Amino acid sequence: MEGDPTLRLRVFNLNCWAIRYLSQQRQERIRLIGDMLRKEGFDLVLLQEVWSEQDYSNLKAKLGGCYPFSYYFRSGVIGSGLCVFSRFPILDTLLYQYSLNGYPYMLQHGDWFCGKSVGLVVIKISGIVFNVYVTHLHAEYCREKDAYLPHRLVQAWELAQFIRHTSKAADVVLLGGDLNMHPEDVGIRLLRGWTGLRDAFAEAARFEGCEDGCTLIPNNCFTVKSELLPFPLGIRIDYILYKAVSSFTVKCEEMKTTTGTAPGTDIPFSDHEAVMATLHIRRQGQAAAANLGTAEPMLADVVTEARTEVGVGLGAARRQRYSTGRMAVLALLLLLLQAAAALGTLVGLTAGQPFPKLSFSLLAFLAIGVLLLATGLHLFHTIEVKMLQGTEEQMRMALRALQEHPSDR
């Protein structure tokens, strides 16, 4: 940073809503996103829901001149959808896939088939080491009856732990993504409190864009208006968060969001609004003390609240495991009864076939199908129980450490 004590960094974040065959006007919107990014010349670009590798390749080809370094994170059945474009060399990468991500039988939502993850790229700019994280958490779908809240809390906790344990060698930490949580939700308070990350919108000296920084707004033609009825201004679920780890300070000079349609067109870039932050990074005279957890003054209460919600999810998962296990046992008993009846017919213990052969065969196939399905779901819910148990135990230990040694945080 010789000759210039302050580094100015422009960061762009967007959920692109680029689901092949499903998202409306996907290719046209990807082209518009590429044109805008090439024109604006950000330093870092963090994208979510780029599900097609072909879309990523098209963006990479278009943006190669101004963003020569990029990385696409691959995971899950259809991918993580996460990618990063950078003006500066990417020194290292790492991917962590969340242990829980919805249910395979909720086909209408489809989150389970996505490899929801957090991706990390390490970048060095003017001697400053940046750990840049990009992520996308499980969607909410129904705020009144949020069946996915325990899974999203597990993801938020794993994200916070991942950032804490991988950022110790960094000077600055940046996180961008679609967190699918409102600013007051327990998950975002847990994430910010446990990591010490600051919200660019809340810290910005200047703001320009949608009211209250909303990133899902009713005026966007791609949003589901019925889901936003309780929120006439929209909701804010996309974030840029940051913090300094060592002897640096980070301040948000300016924060912007897009506001509906792309310039010169009648369609938006996505169903989400983009988030853009201009950050100032400056070296300070002496190393700053570790500030993990200081962003949330009542962190113990937040961890307790999150642990309670995880416990509710654990109880539901145990009931599901019991129900599917019982269904598997009943299907197995039915198969054994059919096998016994068929064996009795073969050895002459019964006068004749007790059931028509076609009905008997169909019943056997049905029992086999139910047995396989119930066994698969039982195994899935067993894994779910273990993951929820593990997270609850980690939170219990963290809570005990907070209560016994608050000064160590």
N, C-alpha and C positions, 0 to 999 in steps of 0.2 A: 504493500500500500504506500510505497514511497511517493512523496509529492502530493498525495491525496489521502488525507486522514480518514475520509469517509467513503465507503463502498456503497454504491446505489444499485439495488437489485430489483428488477421487475419480474414478478411471478404471475403466471396465468394458470387458472384451474377451471376445468369444465367436465361435467358429465355429458358425454356426447350423444347418449341415447342412440347408439348405432347397432341395433340388433338386426342381423341379416334376415330378410323376408318379413319382418314384423314392423320395424320402425318406418314411419312415413318419411318419404323423400330423403332417405338415408344418404345415398350417394351425392345428391345435390348439396346436402348440408355438410357432408365431409369436405366437399370441394370448397364451400364457403368458409368453413373453419380454417382450412389450409391457406386460402387467400388472405384471410384476416391476420393469421399468425405471421405469415410472410411479410405483410405490410407493417404490422405493429412492431416486430422485432423485440419480443420479450427476451429475458435472459434464461428463464426456466418455464417450461410448459408441462403441466401435469394433467393428464387426461384419464377419464374413466369411461367404461362401457364402449370401448373400441373392441367389440367382440370379434370382428373379422380381421384376420391377419392381412388380408388383401387391402382393407381400409388403412391399416397401419403402414403397409408398404407404399400405398399411394401417397400418404402424408409424408413419409420419409423421403420419397423421391421429390416431392414438391418443396419440402422444407430443408433439403440437404444443404443449400447454399447459406442459409442464415442460422440453421440449427444443425451443425455437422455431427453432433453426437446425440444418439437416441438409444432407447432400450424398451423392449416389449416383454412384459412379464407373462409367462405361460403357466397355467395351472388349471386343474379341474377338467370337466368334460368339454366345455366350450371356451375355456380360458378365463383369465382373471379380468380381462378388459382394461388392464392398466398399462399405461406407457408414459414415457418421459422423453421430452426433447430439450436439448440444452445447447447453449452457445459455448459451453466450457467442457473440457474432457471429463468423461465419466470414469472414475478410477476403480470403482468396485460396485457390485450389486449384490442384493440378497432378497429372497422372497420368503415370506412366512404365510402359509395358508391357514385360515382360522379353523379351529377344531369343530365348531358347530356352525351350520349355515342353513337352517330351515329343514324341511321335510321332503323326502323324495316323492311322496304321494300328493303333495300340493303342486300338481302340474300347472295349474293356472298361474302360479307365481313364478316357479322355475328357478328360484334362488339356489336351490340345492345343487342344480346342475352346473352352476357357475363356480369357479374356483375363487370365491371371495377371499382376498388376501391383502397383505400390506407389502408393498415393494419398497426397497431402499436403494438409492443410488448415492454414492459418495463422490463429491465434487470439490475441487480445490480452486479457489478464486483469490488471486492476489495474496497467496499464502494462508488464506483462511479455509479451514476444512468444514464443508457443509455436509451434514447428513440430511438428505432430502427424502421424505417418505410420501408415498401416494397410496391411497386406499379407498375402498368402497364397502360400506357395511350393509347388513341385511335391511331391506326395505320394511317400512312400518305397515302399510296397507290399511289398517283400521286402528285409529288412535284409541277409540273407546274400548275395544276388545283386542288388544295387541298380543296375539299369541306368540309373536316372535321376540318379545321384549327380553326374555332370559337369554336367548341366543345372541341378540345384539349386545347385551351387557357383557356376555362372555367375550364377544369380539372386541368390545371397547377395552375390557380389562387386558386381553392378550395384546392389543395394540399398544396400550400404555406400558405394559411390561416389556414388550419388544423395543419400544423407543428408549425406555430407561436403560436397558441392558446393552443396547448397541450404540448408544450415542455418547458414551463416556470419553471417547477419543476425539469427538467432534468439537469444533468451536461454536458452530451455530446449527440449530435444528430447525427444519422446516417441515410442516405436514400440510398436505393439500388433499382434498377428497370430498366425496359425497358420504357424509357420516350418517345420513338418514335420522338425525336427531335434532330436535329444536334446542335453542341455546339454553333453555332452563331444564332440559331433561336430565335425569340422573346420570345417564351414560356420558354425556358431554362434560358434566361437572366432575365425574369420576376421572375421565381422561385428562382434563385440564389440571385437576387437583393433584393427580398422581404423578404427572410429568412436569408441571410448572409451565406448560405452553400457554402463550397469550393469543387472544383472538384478534386478528388483524382488523376486523370490523369495529370491535369495541375500542381498540387502541388507536385507530387511525386519526391523524390530525385533520384530514379532509376526507369527505365521502361524497361520491357521486353515483347515482344509480337508483335502483328500486327502493321504495320506502322501507325502512327498517332492515335494509340489506337482504330482502327476501330473494330467494333463488328459485322458488316455484311460485309463479304468479298466475292469477286468473286470466290476465290479458294474453298469455302465451297460448296460441291456438292448439298446441300439442298437449297441454295439461288436461287432466281429468277434472272438470269443473266441480263435479259432485264431491270430490275428495277435499276441495278447498272451501266448501261452503262455510264451515266454522271459522275460516280465516280469510276475510274479505281482501286483505292486503297481500295474502300469500304466506309462505313459510320460508324460514332460512334453515337449510339443511346442508349446504355446501360451504366449506370453510378453508381458509388459509390460517394456520396456526404457526407460531414461531417462538423461539427462545434462544438466548445466548448461554452457552455452557461454560466457557472459560473467560478470558480477560477481554470480552467484547460486550458491547451493548447493541441491541437491535430495536429500532423504532419504525413504526409504520407511518410513512409520510402521507400516503394517499391510498384510498381503497375505492374501487369501482366495481359495478356490476353492469352487465348488458341489460337492456330494458325492452325485451320483446324481439321484434323483427331485426334481422341483420341489415346493416346500412345498404340502401339501394335495392332491397328485395321486399317481398311480402311474406317471407317465412323466417322463423327464428333459427338460430344455430342448433338448438336442441329444445327439449321440453324443460331443461334446466337453464338458468341464467349463468353466464360465466362470472367468475370472481377474479379480480385483478388487484394486486397489491404492489406498491412501491415501498421497498424496505431500505432503511439506512443502517449500515453496519459500521460501527466505529470501535477502534481499540481504546480501552481505558487504561489508566495508569497501572492498576494492580489487578490481579486475578480476582474475579468475583467469587463469592462464596456459593456453594451449590445451592440451587433454589428449587430442588425437586419438591413438589408438593406445596410450595408456598402460595400458589395461585388460588387455592381454596382454603380459607381460614377454618372452615368447619369440615376438614377432610374426613375425620373419623365418622361424623354423621353421614357423609356421602357414602363412604364405604359400607356403613351399616345399612343404609337404604338399598344400595346395590345388592348387598349380600341377601337381604330379605327377598328381593325380587328374584334372585337366582334360586333361593330356597323354594319359592312358589313354583318356579319352573321345574325344579327337581322333583317336587311332589307330583306334578302333572306327568313328568316323564316316567316316574315309577308306576303310576297307574296305567299308563299306556303299555309299559313293559309287561305288567301283570296281565292286562287284557289280551295282548297279542300272544303271550305265552299260553294262556288258557285256551285261546282259539286254536293254537297249534296242537295242543294236547287233545282237544276234542276232535280235530281233523284226523289225528293219528289213531284215536280210538275207533272212529268210523271206518278207517281203512282196515284196521285189525278185525273188526266185526265182519266186513265184507270178505276179507281173506278167509276168516273162519267159515263163513257160509259157503264160499266157493270150494274150500277144502272138504267140507262136509258133503257137498254134492259129488265131488270126485270120488270119495271113498264109499259112497252109497249110504251115508248116515241119514240123508233126507230123500224123500220120495222123488223129488224133481227140483228143478230150478225154482227157488222161491220167488224170484223177480224176473220179469222179462230181461233178456240179455242186453238189449239196448239201454234200458233204464239203469240196469246194474252197472254197465260200463260207463255211462255218463256220470253216475253218482261217484264212481271210483275216480274218474278224471277230475271231477269237482273237488273231491276230498284232497286229491294230490295237489291241485292248484291252491286250495286254501292252506294246506300244510306248508307249501313252499313260501307263499306270500306271508303267512303269519310268522314263520320262522325268520324270514328276512327282516320283517318289521321288528320282531323281538330282538334280533341282534342289533338293529339300528338303535332302538330305544335303550338297549343295554349300554351301547357306546355313549349315547346321549346322557344317561344317568352318570356314567363315570366322568365325563367331561364336566358336567355341572357340579358333581361332588368335588372334583379337583379344584374348580374355580372357587367354590364356596370355602374350601379349606384354605386356599391361598389368601382369600379375603379375610378369613378369620385370623390367620397369622399376621397379616398386614395390620389389621385392626388392633391386635394385641400389642404389636410393636409401636403403633401410634399412641396407644394409651399408656404404655410403660415408659417409652423413651421418645416423647414428642420432640425433644431438641435435636435428635439424630436425623430428623427428616429434613 
